């Protein structure tokens, strides 16, 4: 094993041994996943074959939850959105996709839209928020599809207002463009918008949703849209190699998430506001600079920024987990500003037992480990 593998294993063991974990929760072992899947009532039935059985049942559930005619299961969201955007390019006759420069295809897919599908992208705005109606309406070149990531993860899990979203969608329609929602985390958006999932999905021509982010699944995604678009997308799914022989573990885990995690998301979103406020209180005056972004989270996820290198903060996290059996933050990553690092907070089931005072106390403990990191490394 490499040094990085050793460190990853050490981190995994340390967090699993914690009594309390604030962000994300304890990681599951393979055995944990199997134990959870064993509770599914349909396990005595035959496994799926090329998308039937439990996979087809998951597709029906998603279409029903989002209020669309049909849905298609994909092994990854990257593939699902490739298929959707490629279909729309063919139907509109325009291979240009308008999206935010911080959207997932631009940040995390190694140029897949252009490399695999021949699509090109344009950016209505470079502001760290979703584009507004004027920016879409005034974009100085034509586009066939407007893709909106809800929430915009790399900007801090940002959402527009409901009125702003509907106006932006209407502006795209004025440009004779279709609208696709990257809804990897759409499941937790109804609380902010004050609208149901079908009402949100109805604004778009197609919607992608993920199962392993908000719903604690293993992997996989669904594309939801009209029946004819889904039929075409399934053709591209096959061409891209996404029609797997059996996918029942991912499908069963996704159904478990729909049954058990989806109803709890409003509770997580509400508690995220408590956690964010407590983090601000615990960091205020204790560090030279910090940012909890956004100050009031739109969903159950948000960012925290601190003025230390990521490796120093990761080392402090590991020491806190090992020595106190408690962990506040997850992994840290470097930002575009040298010496300034950020982490993503996810408030889920394990965070509900943390009161505001628990959070501030945990932050104080963490900062003590940050302050002692140089001595520990020596």
KASULLIN-V470078 format. One record per backbone hydrogen bond with DSSP energy under -0.5 kcal/mol. CO is the residue of the C=O (numbers start at 1). NH is the residue of the N-H. E is the energy in kcal/mol with one decimal. If there is no record, write none. Layout:
CO:NH:E + CO:NH:E
This chain:
2:6:-2.5 + 3:7:-2.4 + 4:8:-2.3 + 5:9:-2.5 + 6:10:-2.3 + 7:11:-2.6 + 8:12:-2.5 + 9:13:-2.4 + 10:14:-2.3 + 11:15:-2.3 + 12:16:-2.1 + 13:17:-1.4 + 15:18:-1.2 + 20:327:-1.9 + 22:348:-0.5 + 23:25:-1.3 + 29:33:-2.0 + 30:34:-2.2 + 31:35:-2.4 + 32:36:-2.1 + 33:37:-2.5 + 34:38:-1.8 + 36:39:-1.2 + 37:40:-2.0 + 40:43:-1.3 + 41:44:-0.5 + 42:45:-1.9 + 49:52:-0.7 + 52:55:-1.6 + 53:57:-2.0 + 54:58:-2.1 + 55:59:-2.1 + 56:60:-2.1 + 57:61:-2.3 + 58:62:-2.4 + 59:63:-2.3 + 60:64:-2.2 + 61:65:-2.7 + 62:66:-2.4 + 63:67:-1.2 + 63:68:-1.8 + 70:225:-1.9 + 72:223:-2.4 + 74:221:-2.4 + 75:220:-0.9 + 76:80:-1.8 + 77:81:-2.6 + 78:82:-1.9 + 79:83:-2.5 + 80:84:-2.2 + 81:85:-2.7 + 82:86:-2.1 + 83:87:-2.4 + 84:88:-2.4 + 85:89:-2.0 + 86:90:-1.8 + 87:91:-2.0 + 88:92:-2.8 + 89:93:-1.6 + 89:94:-0.5 + 95:120:-1.8 + 96:98:-0.5 + 96:144:-2.2 + 96:145:-1.5 + 97:99:-0.6 + 97:122:-2.1 + 98:147:-3.0 + 100:103:-2.1 + 103:106:-1.0 + 103:107:-1.7 + 104:108:-3.0 + 105:109:-0.5 + 105:111:-0.6 + 109:112:-0.7 + 111:115:-2.6 + 112:116:-2.7 + 112:117:-0.9 + 113:117:-1.0 + 113:119:-2.2 + 114:118:-1.0 + 120:97:-2.9 + 122:99:-2.5 + 122:124:-0.6 + 125:101:-0.7 + 127:129:-2.3 + 132:136:-1.9 + 133:137:-3.0 + 134:138:-2.4 + 136:139:-0.8 + 144:178:-2.4 + 145:98:-2.9 + 145:147:-0.6 + 146:148:-0.5 + 146:180:-2.8 + 148:150:-0.7 + 148:182:-2.5 + 149:151:-0.5 + 150:185:-0.6 + 151:153:-1.2 + 152:155:-1.0 + 152:157:-1.3 + 152:158:-1.6 + 153:156:-2.5 + 153:157:-0.9 + 158:151:-0.5 + 158:152:-2.6 + 161:165:-2.5 + 162:166:-2.5 + 163:167:-2.1 + 164:168:-2.2 + 165:169:-2.5 + 166:170:-2.2 + 167:171:-2.1 + 168:172:-1.8 + 169:173:-2.0 + 170:174:-2.0 + 171:175:-1.0 + 172:175:-0.6 + 172:177:-2.3 + 173:176:-2.1 + 178:146:-2.8 + 179:205:-3.0 + 179:206:-1.2 + 180:148:-2.3 + 180:182:-0.6 + 181:183:-1.3 + 181:208:-2.3 + 182:150:-2.2 + 183:186:-2.4 + 183:210:-0.6 + 184:210:-0.7 + 185:188:-1.0 + 186:189:-2.2 + 189:192:-0.5 + 189:193:-2.1 + 190:194:-2.3 + 190:195:-0.8 + 196:200:-2.1 + 197:201:-2.9 + 198:202:-2.0 + 200:203:-1.5 + 201:204:-1.5 + 205:226:-0.5 + 206:181:-2.5 + 207:224:-3.3 + 208:183:-1.5 + 209:222:-2.4 + 211:217:-2.1 + 220:211:-1.9 + 220:212:-0.5 + 221:74:-3.0 + 222:209:-2.4 + 223:72:-2.4 + 224:207:-2.4 + 225:70:-2.0 + 226:230:-2.3 + 227:231:-2.0 + 228:232:-1.8 + 229:233:-2.8 + 230:234:-2.3 + 231:235:-1.1 + 232:236:-1.6 + 233:237:-2.5 + 234:238:-2.0 + 235:239:-2.0 + 236:240:-2.5 + 237:242:-3.3 + 238:241:-1.2 + 242:244:-1.3 + 245:50:-2.4 + 247:251:-2.1 + 248:252:-3.1 + 249:253:-2.2 + 250:254:-2.0 + 251:255:-2.4 + 252:256:-2.3 + 253:257:-2.0 + 254:258:-2.3 + 255:259:-2.0 + 256:260:-2.7 + 257:261:-1.7 + 257:262:-2.4 + 261:264:-1.2 + 261:265:-0.9 + 262:265:-1.0 + 264:267:-0.7 + 264:268:-1.9 + 265:269:-2.7 + 266:270:-2.1 + 267:271:-2.1 + 268:272:-2.0 + 269:273:-1.0 + 270:273:-0.5 + 270:274:-0.9 + 271:275:-2.6 + 272:276:-2.7 + 273:277:-1.9 + 274:278:-2.1 + 275:279:-2.5 + 276:280:-2.1 + 277:281:-1.9 + 278:282:-2.5 + 279:283:-2.0 + 280:284:-1.9 + 283:286:-1.9 + 283:287:-1.1 + 289:307:-0.8 + 291:293:-0.6 + 291:305:-2.8 + 293:303:-3.5 + 295:297:-0.6 + 300:347:-2.9 + 301:299:-0.6 + 302:345:-3.5 + 303:293:-2.5 + 304:343:-2.0 + 305:291:-1.7 + 306:308:-1.5 + 306:341:-2.8 + 309:313:-1.8 + 310:314:-2.7 + 311:315:-2.0 + 312:316:-1.9 + 313:317:-2.3 + 314:318:-2.3 + 315:319:-2.3 + 316:320:-2.5 + 317:321:-2.3 + 318:322:-2.5 + 319:323:-2.7 + 320:324:-2.3 + 320:326:-0.9 + 321:325:-1.2 + 325:19:-2.7 + 325:20:-1.4 + 327:22:-2.9 + 328:23:-0.5 + 331:344:-0.5 + 333:342:-2.6 + 336:338:-0.6 + 337:340:-2.2 + 339:341:-0.5 + 340:335:-1.9 + 341:306:-2.5 + 342:333:-2.5 + 343:304:-2.1 + 343:345:-0.5 + 345:302:-1.6 + 346:24:-2.6 + 346:348:-0.8 + 348:351:-1.2 + 348:352:-0.7 + 349:352:-1.2 + 350:353:-0.6 + 351:354:-1.8 + 353:355:-0.7 + 355:359:-2.0 + 356:360:-2.2 + 357:361:-2.2 + 358:362:-2.4 + 359:363:-2.3 + 360:364:-2.0 + 361:365:-2.0 + 362:366:-2.3 + 363:367:-2.8 + 364:368:-1.5 + 365:369:-1.5 + 366:370:-2.0 + 367:371:-2.5 + 368:372:-1.3 + 370:373:-1.3 + 372:376:-2.3 + 373:377:-2.5 + 374:378:-1.9
